[in-house]
Amino acid sequence: MKRILICGSNGLLGQRLSSILSGQTQYEVLNTSIERSFVFDDRMFDYTQLDITNRSDVKSLVSSFQPDVILNAAAATNVDWCESNHEAAWKINVTAVENLVEAARKVHAQLIHVSTDYIFDGKSGPYDETASPNPIGYYGKTKLASENAVRTADISYAIVRTLVLYGCGIGVKSNFALWLIQSLREGKHIRVVEDQVGNPTYVGDLAAAIIRIFELSRQGIYHVAGSENISRYDFALRAAQVFNLDASLIERVKTSDLNQTAARPMQSGFILNKAEKELDIRFHNATEGLLMLKQELEEHKN
Ligand SMILES: NC(=O)c1ccc[n+]([C@@H]2O[C@H](COP(=O)([O-])OP(=O)(O)OC[C@H]3O[C@@H](n4cnc5c(N)ncnc54)[C@H](OP(=O)(O)O)[C@@H]3O)[C@@H](O)[C@H]2O)c1
């Protein structure tokens, strides 16, 4: 039986990985996150509190559980917060990953680490896995440093880069799609940028690709995302259409009209050929992803 350690299992991606894997008899799953309790504490899933910035706790938990695979879904993901909190962001996004690398090496576990399009400058997307990173903000710098820590460590690893992740979960932070839907449902006028382009990614697609990576024993870097490269504004229109909401509330603006703390990669997005071919997976487009989100939100309501 494969032993899987999930770090950050209370987050958007972590919850999805946990709910897919924890029920499967071929896996022994240990869920961990920084909080004392688990969002799925009503289920019979194994959970232990683990702050991955704590080197000795990581070491002892990994050496006692002896995982075959470590899935790192934990991170500081608020890019504006990272821009103003360098030290704390580095600790969570880099030092903690070094802790996981060290622990993985000791027990010969594969480390699957999640990264981002923010490692690119957004001048010439969509990017494939061979494109040269050039982060323009601190979040991207930390994530690139974490990639380098994983890549150069002489361990079995995969780095899965994704972008504009959306989905729902218990107590998850709002994401772009949830913010759009909630604002439009409340009849709020919203300003959405037309000059930031990327591939919005439904969390179920990301979780499925990560699972495929360790099931097929794949290694290396993979770009995993929704199949459509569209602007934030066009995605907002699509959300209004799928959720039957008033698109006239959406104002088209430029990034320079907003006062965002951290710089954003503007012309971003991923080329998905490698992941589609090597993982034998088809990623959903924006409409399909939003329809899945709609169904999940309806199920959560009941
Ligand atoms: N969201 C996106 O649009 C996006 C885009 C590209 C890449 N990614 C990457 O995808 C991965 C998953 O992102 P996500 O959206 O699922 O993030 P998320 O919802 O913010 O989840 C991250 C989880 O990690 C936890 N965490 C933070 N510090 C920790 C620590 N020291 N030890 C253990 N757990 C800790 C967080 O707890 P708290 O909430 O209490 O801090 C949170 O539950 C990350 O690597 C992120 O960089 C995300």
Ligand as a Chemical Component Dictionary entry (heavy atoms), coordinates in Angstrom:
data_LIG
# 
_chem_comp.id                   LIG 
_chem_comp.type                 NON-POLYMER 
_chem_comp.pdbx_formal_charge   0 
_chem_comp.three_letter_code    LIG 
# 
loop_
_chem_comp_atom.comp_id 
_chem_comp_atom.atom_id 
_chem_comp_atom.alt_atom_id 
_chem_comp_atom.type_symbol 
_chem_comp_atom.charge 
_chem_comp_atom.model_Cartn_x 
_chem_comp_atom.model_Cartn_y 
_chem_comp_atom.model_Cartn_z 
_chem_comp_atom.pdbx_ordinal 
LIG N1  N1  N 0  -4.439 29.862 -5.899 1  
LIG C1  C1  C 0  -3.890 30.084 -7.083 2  
LIG O1  O1  O 0  -4.421 30.821 -7.931 3  
LIG C2  C2  C 0  -2.594 29.429 -7.438 4  
LIG C3  C3  C 0  -2.024 29.699 -8.682 5  
LIG C4  C4  C 0  -0.823 29.099 -9.016 6  
LIG C5  C5  C 0  -0.212 28.237 -8.132 7  
LIG N2  N2  N 1  -0.781 28.001 -6.917 8  
LIG C6  C6  C 0  -0.072 27.098 -6.016 9  
LIG O2  O2  O 0  -0.910 26.005 -5.764 10 
LIG C7  C7  C 0  -0.657 25.505 -4.443 11 
LIG C8  C8  C 0  -1.972 25.347 -3.705 12 
LIG O3  O3  O 0  -2.625 26.613 -3.658 13 
LIG P1  P1  P 0  -4.079 26.817 -3.009 14 
LIG O4  O4  O 0  -4.773 27.829 -3.819 15 
LIG O5  O5  O -1 -4.711 25.502 -2.734 16 
LIG O6  O6  O 0  -3.651 27.526 -1.652 17 
LIG P2  P2  P 0  -4.465 27.757 -0.309 18 
LIG O7  O7  O 0  -5.915 27.495 -0.497 19 
LIG O8  O8  O 0  -4.015 29.074 0.217  20 
LIG O9  O9  O 0  -3.897 26.589 0.605  21 
LIG C9  C9  C 0  -2.619 26.585 1.162  22 
LIG C10 C10 C 0  -2.765 25.940 2.521  23 
LIG O10 O10 O 0  -1.449 25.852 3.100  24 
LIG C11 C11 C 0  -1.602 26.186 4.473  25 
LIG N3  N3  N 0  -0.325 26.598 5.037  26 
LIG C12 C12 C 0  0.239  27.830 5.021  27 
LIG N4  N4  N 0  1.390  27.822 5.682  28 
LIG C13 C13 C 0  1.584  26.567 6.127  29 
LIG C14 C14 C 0  2.584  25.933 6.907  30 
LIG N5  N5  N 0  3.643  26.605 7.349  31 
LIG N6  N6  N 0  2.454  24.630 7.178  32 
LIG C15 C15 C 0  1.384  23.931 6.742  33 
LIG N7  N7  N 0  0.377  24.476 6.035  34 
LIG C16 C16 C 0  0.482  25.776 5.727  35 
LIG C17 C17 C 0  -2.597 27.320 4.455  36 
LIG O11 O11 O 0  -3.103 27.569 5.748  37 
LIG P3  P3  P 0  -3.610 29.060 6.087  38 
LIG O12 O12 O 0  -4.761 29.320 5.168  39 
LIG O13 O13 O 0  -4.004 28.978 7.525  40 
LIG O14 O14 O 0  -2.445 29.964 5.815  41 
LIG C18 C18 C 0  -3.633 26.758 3.489  42 
LIG O15 O15 O 0  -4.561 25.910 4.141  43 
LIG C19 C19 C 0  0.335  26.475 -3.820 44 
LIG O16 O16 O 0  1.629  25.948 -3.942 45 
LIG C20 C20 C 0  0.234  27.715 -4.676 46 
LIG O17 O17 O 0  1.434  28.454 -4.674 47 
LIG C21 C21 C 0  -1.956 28.566 -6.558 48 
# 
loop_
_chem_comp_bond.comp_id 
_chem_comp_bond.atom_id_1 
_chem_comp_bond.atom_id_2 
_chem_comp_bond.value_order 
_chem_comp_bond.pdbx_ordinal 
LIG N1  C1  SING 1  
LIG C1  O1  DOUB 2  
LIG C1  C2  SING 3  
LIG C2  C3  SING 4  
LIG C2  C21 DOUB 5  
LIG C3  C4  DOUB 6  
LIG C4  C5  SING 7  
LIG C5  N2  DOUB 8  
LIG N2  C6  SING 9  
LIG N2  C21 SING 10 
LIG C6  O2  SING 11 
LIG C6  C20 SING 12 
LIG O2  C7  SING 13 
LIG C7  C8  SING 14 
LIG C7  C19 SING 15 
LIG C8  O3  SING 16 
LIG O3  P1  SING 17 
LIG P1  O4  DOUB 18 
LIG P1  O5  SING 19 
LIG P1  O6  SING 20 
LIG O6  P2  SING 21 
LIG P2  O7  DOUB 22 
LIG P2  O8  SING 23 
LIG P2  O9  SING 24 
LIG O9  C9  SING 25 
LIG C9  C10 SING 26 
LIG C10 O10 SING 27 
LIG C10 C18 SING 28 
LIG O10 C11 SING 29 
LIG C11 N3  SING 30 
LIG C11 C17 SING 31 
LIG N3  C12 SING 32 
LIG N3  C16 SING 33 
LIG C12 N4  DOUB 34 
LIG N4  C13 SING 35 
LIG C13 C14 SING 36 
LIG C13 C16 DOUB 37 
LIG C14 N5  SING 38 
LIG C14 N6  DOUB 39 
LIG N6  C15 SING 40 
LIG C15 N7  DOUB 41 
LIG N7  C16 SING 42 
LIG C17 O11 SING 43 
LIG C17 C18 SING 44 
LIG O11 P3  SING 45 
LIG P3  O12 DOUB 46 
LIG P3  O13 SING 47 
LIG P3  O14 SING 48 
LIG C18 O15 SING 49 
LIG C19 O16 SING 50 
LIG C19 C20 SING 51 
LIG C20 O17 SING 52 
# 
